[in-house]
Amino acid sequence: MAGKTDKVEVARGTQEWVDRLSEQEMPALATTVRRLRKLACQDDASVGELVKVILKDPALTSNVIRIANSVHYNVSNTKTSTISRAIIIVGFEAIRSICITVKVIEALLGDTPNERLMNLVAQSFHAAMQAKTLAKKLGGEEQEDVFIAALLYHLGEAAFWCYGGDTVKMVDAKLRIPGASKRAVVEEVLGTGFDQVSVGLAKSWRLGDTLIKVLEDPRQDYPPVRAVILGQAMAEAAKKGWDSVPAKKIMKRMAKYSGIELKDMQQQVLECADRTAKMSKVWGAGKIRHLIPSTEKMKQELASGEVLDMVADAVNDSEFIQANSELQLSILRELSALMYAKVDVNLVFNMVLEGIHRGVGLDRALLALKSADGKALVGKYVLGEYCETFGDRFNFSFANDHVFSYSMKNLEPIWFGSSASGPIKHLYTAELKAVLGTNDFFCGPIIVKNRAVGIFYGDYQQSNRSLNEEQFASFRHFVQQASMSLSMHGQK
């Protein structure tokens, strides 16, 4: 499906897209969700209002009763045929959560969804189920908030693929070009990113604090937020295979979060995936069932005892990216050769990022450049697992001093976290802490004609390993090579 609106002008910027999706394309959904979120479970009047909201929609009424009677929600097997009774049996928060989920699925999968939308909805539904299961140690209200936050984490992108009109064709065509960067393409065409649209919709539709916290600061140490992020990561990693390294890493993190054995978490994750596939039809989303990763092969291996050894391997540092000195030298030689050739500067940037990520062996490698008006430092490209949103959130104003502005002003690379960084500890601001999620990182200015135009950044945030002097020396070498290459190109 290319979209539900024909020949529309391309909206530009976050607010234009939020307004268009809320007021022109999805007004009924926006209104219903706002009304549902406004209801408070402690208020008897709200229970009556919830019943009224549901009964006004015959399709929603039948869906809610069917889901409330399912094994997933009705563990006591006490069947009901009324909404009032369903609220008593299942709970106010659960019924409200069911209503929001049903309406969102109905809005997104109602006609003939395109492939990108189908995959995104399947991943979101799987993530919501994994996150909710992971959050069972939290209270009932928080658990349902986690489910909704995980389900709607990609709301901006899903709404775009469904209701973006002719712009969908434009973005889809650009993304099919080999080597295309999804983030760069979306920002070029829409004038904003999918995450920013999601934040805008979450605030406009009053989708709750948990979702807004996850979108604005996913690295914060807040149990509901961590559950949502882990659920998202698990659903994404599962697409690469349950026995893949990314999946094993996430299972390890989930086990640590829950405080249970790794083998028990693996069993929980696989059972949840099976429930997700079964529940998709109950939720009215049967068309995405085949997109939930199958667990059959893994369950057979688990029964034979093979999987436990593989999962145990996930705890080893060897599973994380490692330094590769030969690759470093190879990339540096290529960069040196390109200094005298006519090439796109983006090729230089990407090669340096690969050198930092794959050669130096850092978890995350990022390039940030000055904004067009020179007032901010904005993330442009990032390499590393599960760090797409990191590039979106890497945006720091020069109005206030911070580590990166200091590095650019003084034209010097910095290893923040080393003993030498003591005098500038005050420049590690709360904003940097919220976005970076680590106080041990490298940054180095990209210098052209004695002026810094941006920085390269690298860290071990995901694996929580310690950086060392040898890595810092290699990092500096790549940053210097980038500056030399750009200076040479500027002279041609």
matplotlib code that plots the C-alpha trace (Angstrom):
import matplotlib.pyplot as plt

x = [0.0, 1.6, -0.6, -4.2, -3.9, -3.3, -1.1, -0.3, 2.3, 5.3, 5.1, 8.3, 9.4, 8.1, 5.1, 3.8, 3.8, 2.3, -0.5, -1.1, -1.3, -3.3, -5.8, -6.0, -5.2, -5.9, -8.3, -10.6, -7.8, -6.2, -9.4, -10.2, -6.7, -6.7, -10.1, -8.9, -5.7, -7.6, -9.5, -8.2, -8.7, -9.2, -12.3, -15.6, -16.9, -14.0, -15.0, -18.5, -17.0, -14.7, -17.7, -19.4, -16.4, -16.1, -19.9, -20.1, -17.9, -19.5, -16.3, -14.2, -16.7, -16.5, -12.7, -12.3, -14.6, -12.8, -9.3, -10.4, -11.6, -8.3, -6.0, -3.4, -5.6, -8.2, -6.1, -9.1, -11.0, -14.0, -15.8, -17.8, -20.0, -20.1, -17.6, -18.5, -17.6, -14.5, -13.2, -13.7, -12.1, -9.1, -8.7, -9.2, -5.7, -5.6, -8.9, -7.8, -4.6, -6.5, -8.7, -5.7, -4.0, -7.0, -7.7, -4.0, -3.9, -7.2, -5.9, -2.6, -3.6, -7.1, -6.7, -3.7, -0.6, 2.7, 5.7, 7.5, 4.4, 3.6, 7.2, 7.2, 3.8, 4.9, 8.1, 6.2, 3.6, 6.4, 8.4, 5.3, 4.6, 8.3, 8.5, 5.2, 6.4, 9.7, 7.9, 5.8, 7.7, 6.3, 2.7, -0.2, -0.6, 3.2, 3.1, 0.3, 2.2, 5.2, 3.1, 1.7, 5.0, 6.7, 3.8, 3.8, 7.6, 7.7, 4.3, 5.7, 7.2, 4.2, 1.8, 4.0, 4.1, 0.3, -0.8, 2.2, 0.6, 3.0, 5.8, 5.9, 6.8, 9.5, 11.1, 10.7, 12.4, 15.4, 15.8, 16.0, 19.2, 22.2, 24.0, 21.2, 21.0, 17.5, 17.9, 19.5, 16.8, 14.0, 15.4, 16.1, 12.5, 10.4, 12.6, 12.6, 13.2, 10.7, 11.6, 10.8, 7.4, 6.8, 7.6, 5.3, 2.4, 3.0, 2.7, -0.2, -2.2, -1.2, 0.2, 1.7, 5.0, 6.6, 6.5, 7.7, 10.6, 11.6, 11.6, 13.4, 15.9, 16.1, 19.3, 17.9, 17.9, 14.2, 12.7, 9.7, 12.0, 14.5, 11.8, 10.6, 14.1, 14.9, 11.7, 12.4, 16.0, 14.8, 12.2, 14.8, 17.5, 15.1, 14.7, 18.4, 17.8, 17.3, 20.8, 22.4, 24.9, 22.7, 19.8, 22.1, 23.4, 19.9, 18.8, 21.7, 20.7, 17.1, 18.1, 20.2, 17.2, 14.8, 17.3, 16.8, 19.1, 20.0, 18.4, 15.2, 15.1, 15.7, 12.7, 10.6, 11.5, 10.7, 7.4, 6.5, 7.3, 4.9, 2.2, 2.7, 2.1, -1.0, -2.4, -1.9, -5.1, -7.0, -6.0, -7.2, -3.7, -3.6, -1.9, 1.3, 1.5, 4.0, 6.4, 6.9, 10.2, 9.5, 10.9, 10.5, 14.2, 15.4, 13.0, 14.2, 17.8, 16.9, 15.3, 18.6, 20.7, 22.6, 21.4, 22.5, 26.2, 25.6, 23.8, 26.5, 29.0, 27.1, 28.7, 32.2, 33.8, 34.8, 31.1, 31.7, 33.5, 37.3, 40.2, 41.7, 45.1, 45.4, 42.1, 43.2, 46.3, 44.3, 41.7, 44.4, 46.3, 43.1, 42.4, 45.9, 45.5, 42.2, 43.8, 45.0, 41.8, 38.5, 36.1, 32.9, 33.7, 30.9, 33.1, 35.9, 33.6, 32.2, 35.6, 36.9, 33.8, 34.5, 38.0, 36.9, 34.2, 35.7, 39.4, 39.8, 36.9, 34.6, 31.0, 29.7, 31.3, 29.6, 30.2, 28.6, 28.9, 27.9, 24.4, 23.8, 23.4, 26.4, 24.5, 24.6, 26.5, 24.3, 24.8, 25.0, 26.2, 26.6, 27.9, 27.2, 24.4, 21.1, 22.3, 20.2, 18.4, 21.7, 22.4, 19.0, 19.5, 23.1, 22.2, 24.0, 23.7, 26.8, 25.0, 26.3, 29.8, 30.3, 33.0, 32.5, 32.5, 35.7, 37.3, 36.3, 37.4, 40.8, 41.3, 42.3, 41.1, 39.8, 39.6, 37.0, 37.2, 41.0, 43.0, 43.9, 40.2, 39.9, 40.1, 37.1, 34.8, 32.4, 31.8, 30.2, 26.7, 23.4, 22.4, 25.5, 25.0, 21.4, 22.3, 25.6, 24.9, 28.6, 31.3, 34.1, 34.5, 36.7, 36.0, 38.2, 37.6, 37.5, 39.8, 39.7, 41.7, 42.4, 38.7, 36.6, 33.7, 32.6, 33.8, 34.2, 33.0, 33.5, 32.8, 32.2, 28.8, 27.1, 29.7, 30.7, 34.4, 37.1, 38.9, 42.7, 45.6, 46.3, 42.8, 42.9, 46.1, 44.4, 41.3, 43.4, 45.1, 41.8, 40.5, 43.8, 43.6, 40.1, 41.1, 44.1, 41.9, 39.3, 41.9, 43.5, 40.1, 39.4, 42.5, 41.4]
y = [0.0, 3.3, 5.3, 6.3, 9.9, 10.7, 13.5, 15.5, 18.1, 16.9, 18.0, 19.4, 19.2, 17.4, 19.6, 19.6, 15.8, 15.5, 17.9, 16.1, 12.6, 13.7, 16.1, 14.9, 11.2, 9.7, 12.1, 9.3, 7.3, 10.3, 11.3, 7.8, 7.3, 10.7, 9.9, 6.4, 7.8, 10.5, 7.9, 7.1, 3.6, 4.8, 6.7, 4.8, 7.3, 6.4, 2.8, 3.7, 6.1, 3.3, 1.0, 3.8, 4.4, 0.7, 0.1, 3.0, 0.9, -2.6, -3.9, -2.7, -4.3, -7.7, -7.5, -6.5, -9.4, -11.9, -10.8, -10.6, -14.2, -15.4, -17.5, -14.7, -12.4, -14.6, -17.1, -18.0, -19.1, -17.1, -16.3, -13.2, -11.6, -8.1, -5.2, -4.4, -7.9, -8.0, -5.0, -6.7, -10.0, -8.6, -5.2, -1.6, -0.9, -4.2, -3.4, 0.2, -1.2, -3.7, -0.9, 1.2, -1.8, -2.9, 0.6, 1.1, -2.3, -1.6, 1.8, 0.5, -2.9, -2.1, -2.1, -3.6, -2.6, -2.5, -4.7, -2.2, -1.5, -5.2, -5.9, -2.9, -3.8, -7.4, -6.3, -3.8, -6.3, -8.9, -6.2, -5.2, -8.8, -9.4, -6.1, -6.8, -10.3, -8.8, -6.2, -8.7, -7.8, -4.3, -3.3, -3.9, -0.3, 0.0, -3.4, -2.2, 1.1, -0.8, -2.8, 0.3, 2.1, -0.8, -1.2, 2.5, 3.0, 3.2, 5.0, 7.8, 5.5, 3.2, 6.1, 7.4, 4.1, 3.9, 7.5, 9.2, 9.4, 9.9, 10.7, 7.0, 6.1, 8.8, 7.5, 3.9, 4.4, 6.2, 3.5, 0.8, 2.5, 0.3, 1.9, 4.3, 5.5, 5.3, 8.1, 10.4, 9.7, 10.3, 13.6, 14.7, 14.1, 14.7, 17.4, 15.4, 11.9, 9.1, 9.3, 13.0, 12.4, 9.6, 12.0, 14.6, 12.1, 10.7, 14.2, 15.3, 12.1, 12.0, 8.4, 8.4, 9.3, 5.9, 6.2, 9.8, 8.9, 5.9, 8.1, 11.1, 9.3, 5.6, 5.2, 6.2, 3.6, 3.4, -0.1, 0.5, 2.2, -0.6, -3.2, -1.4, -1.0, -4.7, -5.8, -3.7, -5.1, -8.7, -8.3, -6.8, -9.4, -12.3, -11.5, -12.4, -15.8, -16.9, -18.4, -15.2, -13.3, -10.2, -12.4, -14.1, -10.7, -9.4, -12.5, -12.1, -8.5, -9.5, -12.2, -9.7, -7.3, -10.0, -11.6, -15.1, -17.7, -17.3, -20.7, -19.7, -16.4, -18.1, -20.4, -17.3, -15.4, -18.4, -19.0, -15.3, -15.4, -18.4, -16.5, -13.5, -15.5, -17.1, -13.9, -12.0, -13.5, -12.9, -9.2, -9.0, -9.0, -12.5, -11.2, -10.5, -13.9, -15.4, -12.4, -13.4, -15.4, -19.1, -20.9, -24.5, -25.1, -23.5, -25.4, -28.7, -27.7, -26.6, -30.0, -31.7, -29.4, -27.9, -24.3, -23.9, -24.0, -21.5, -19.1, -19.4, -18.3, -15.0, -13.8, -13.8, -10.6, -12.3, -11.9, -8.1, -6.4, -6.6, -4.4, -5.5, -3.9, -5.3, -3.8, -0.5, -0.4, -1.4, 1.3, 3.9, 3.0, 3.3, 6.7, 7.8, 6.8, 8.6, 11.9, 12.4, 11.2, 13.0, 11.4, 12.2, 13.4, 11.1, 8.2, 9.5, 9.9, 6.4, 4.8, 6.6, 5.4, 1.9, 2.2, 3.4, 0.8, -2.3, -1.4, 0.2, -2.1, 0.4, -0.5, 2.8, 5.2, 8.4, 11.4, 14.7, 18.0, 21.6, 22.4, 24.7, 27.7, 26.7, 26.7, 23.0, 19.8, 17.2, 13.5, 12.5, 8.9, 6.1, 2.6, -0.1, -2.5, -1.1, 2.5, 4.0, 6.3, 7.4, 9.4, 11.0, 12.1, 13.3, 17.0, 19.5, 23.3, 25.5, 28.0, 26.0, 24.7, 21.0, 18.4, 18.5, 22.3, 22.3, 19.7, 21.7, 25.1, 23.8, 21.6, 18.6, 15.0, 14.1, 10.8, 11.7, 9.3, 9.2, 10.9, 13.8, 14.8, 15.8, 19.6, 19.4, 17.1, 20.0, 20.0, 16.5, 18.0, 16.4, 16.6, 14.7, 12.1, 11.5, 11.0, 9.2, 6.9, 6.6, 8.8, 7.0, 8.0, 9.4, 12.5, 14.3, 17.4, 17.3, 20.2, 22.0, 25.2, 25.4, 25.3, 22.4, 21.5, 18.5, 15.6, 11.8, 10.0, 6.4, 4.4, 1.0, 1.9, -1.3, -3.8, -1.7, -2.5, 0.0, 2.0, 2.1, 4.2, 2.1, 2.5, 6.3, 6.5, 4.6, 6.7, 9.9, 8.6, 8.0, 11.5, 13.1, 11.2, 12.4, 16.0, 15.7, 14.1, 16.8, 19.5, 18.0, 17.8, 21.4, 22.5, 20.9]
z = [0.0, -1.0, 1.3, 1.9, 0.6, -3.1, -4.4, -1.3, -0.7, 1.2, 4.8, 6.3, 9.9, 13.0, 13.8, 10.2, 10.2, 13.7, 12.7, 9.4, 10.9, 13.9, 12.2, 8.6, 8.5, 11.9, 13.7, 14.9, 16.4, 18.0, 19.6, 20.9, 22.3, 24.1, 25.6, 26.8, 28.3, 30.2, 32.2, 35.7, 37.0, 40.6, 39.6, 39.5, 37.0, 34.7, 34.7, 33.5, 30.9, 29.7, 29.2, 27.2, 25.0, 24.1, 23.6, 21.1, 18.8, 18.0, 16.4, 19.4, 21.8, 20.2, 20.0, 23.6, 24.8, 22.6, 23.9, 27.5, 27.3, 25.8, 27.8, 27.8, 29.8, 31.5, 33.5, 35.7, 32.6, 33.8, 30.5, 30.1, 27.4, 28.8, 29.0, 32.6, 33.7, 31.6, 33.4, 36.7, 35.6, 33.6, 35.2, 34.2, 32.9, 30.9, 29.2, 28.4, 27.0, 24.9, 23.5, 22.4, 20.9, 18.9, 17.6, 16.6, 14.8, 13.1, 11.9, 10.6, 9.1, 8.0, 4.3, 2.4, 4.3, 2.5, 3.3, 5.4, 7.5, 8.0, 9.2, 11.5, 13.1, 13.6, 15.3, 17.4, 18.6, 19.3, 21.2, 23.3, 24.3, 25.3, 27.2, 29.1, 30.0, 31.2, 33.3, 35.2, 38.4, 38.1, 39.1, 36.9, 35.7, 34.9, 33.1, 30.8, 30.3, 29.2, 26.7, 25.2, 25.1, 23.3, 20.9, 20.0, 20.1, 16.2, 15.9, 13.9, 11.3, 11.2, 10.7, 7.9, 6.0, 6.3, 5.7, 4.1, 0.7, -2.3, 0.1, 1.0, -2.7, -2.6, 0.6, -0.4, -3.7, -2.1, 0.5, -2.2, -3.5, -2.4, 0.6, 1.4, 5.0, 6.3, 8.8, 6.2, 3.6, 6.0, 7.2, 3.7, 2.5, 5.7, 7.2, 10.5, 11.8, 12.6, 16.3, 16.5, 14.9, 17.4, 20.3, 18.8, 18.4, 21.9, 23.5, 21.2, 21.9, 25.6, 25.3, 28.7, 30.5, 29.9, 26.1, 26.1, 28.5, 26.3, 23.2, 24.7, 27.0, 26.3, 28.3, 31.7, 34.5, 35.0, 35.1, 32.8, 30.2, 30.4, 29.9, 26.7, 25.3, 26.0, 24.4, 21.3, 21.1, 21.5, 18.7, 16.4, 17.2, 16.8, 13.1, 12.7, 14.3, 17.9, 18.0, 16.6, 18.6, 18.9, 20.3, 22.8, 24.0, 24.6, 26.4, 28.7, 29.4, 30.0, 32.4, 34.4, 34.4, 35.7, 38.1, 36.7, 35.1, 31.5, 30.5, 32.2, 30.4, 27.1, 27.8, 28.7, 25.5, 23.3, 25.0, 24.7, 20.9, 20.5, 22.5, 20.3, 17.1, 18.6, 20.0, 16.7, 15.3, 18.5, 18.3, 14.7, 13.3, 11.9, 8.7, 10.5, 12.3, 9.7, 10.5, 14.1, 14.2, 14.5, 17.6, 16.4, 15.6, 18.8, 21.0, 19.4, 20.2, 23.7, 24.3, 23.2, 25.4, 22.6, 23.1, 26.7, 25.7, 22.9, 25.2, 27.8, 25.2, 25.0, 28.3, 26.9, 25.8, 22.5, 21.4, 21.4, 18.6, 19.0, 17.9, 14.5, 13.9, 10.4, 9.4, 10.9, 8.7, 5.7, 6.1, 6.8, 3.6, 1.6, 3.2, 2.3, -1.3, -1.5, -0.4, -4.0, -5.7, -6.4, -4.1, -2.1, 1.4, 2.7, 1.5, 3.7, 6.7, 6.3, 6.0, 9.1, 11.0, 9.9, 11.0, 14.5, 14.8, 13.2, 13.4, 16.8, 18.0, 19.7, 20.3, 18.9, 16.4, 15.4, 13.2, 14.2, 12.2, 12.9, 11.9, 8.9, 11.2, 13.2, 16.5, 17.3, 16.9, 15.2, 14.7, 11.1, 10.8, 13.4, 13.4, 16.0, 17.1, 18.3, 18.2, 15.4, 17.8, 19.3, 16.2, 16.3, 20.0, 19.5, 19.2, 21.4, 21.3, 21.4, 23.5, 26.6, 27.1, 27.1, 26.4, 22.6, 22.3, 24.3, 22.0, 18.9, 20.4, 21.4, 18.4, 20.5, 20.8, 24.3, 26.2, 28.7, 31.6, 31.7, 34.5, 32.1, 31.7, 35.4, 34.7, 32.4, 34.4, 34.8, 31.1, 31.3, 31.5, 32.5, 28.8, 27.7, 30.4, 29.4, 25.7, 25.9, 28.8, 29.7, 31.1, 29.3, 25.7, 22.9, 20.9, 18.4, 16.2, 12.4, 11.5, 8.1, 7.7, 11.4, 12.2, 13.7, 11.5, 13.6, 15.7, 15.7, 18.8, 20.1, 23.2, 24.9, 26.2, 25.2, 26.4, 29.4, 28.9, 29.7, 27.1, 27.0, 25.8, 22.7, 21.5, 22.1, 20.0, 17.2, 17.5, 17.2, 14.2, 12.3, 13.3, 12.1, 8.8, 8.2, 8.8, 6.4, 3.7, 4.0, 3.9, 0.8, -0.9, 0.0, -1.9, -5.2]

ax = plt.figure().add_subplot(projection="3d")
ax.plot(x, y, z, "-o")
ax.set_aspect("equal")
plt.show()
